[in-house]
């Protein structure tokens, strides 16, 4: 099955926290639009503005604390079956 037609098996809420390593996600989303600072698979740190309710296909391994610029709330990481 292609990822375009896949269903997420797990959707986990995430609290921004430095040094909390997570399994690489298939997507990230938020309930309230804002900036999210995140570490992706491979180790790069990126900062993106996320719109609420949109699944962004980033392999996130860490969501960084609010002190790093994160303003979005209700952040979730999603994983395919």
Beta strands, then each sheet from edge to edge (+ up, - down):
strand 1: 8-13
strand 2: 27-29
strand 3: 34-40
strand 4: 45-50
strand 5: 60-63
strand 6: 76-80
sheet 1: 1+ 6- 2+
sheet 2: 4+ 3- 5+
end
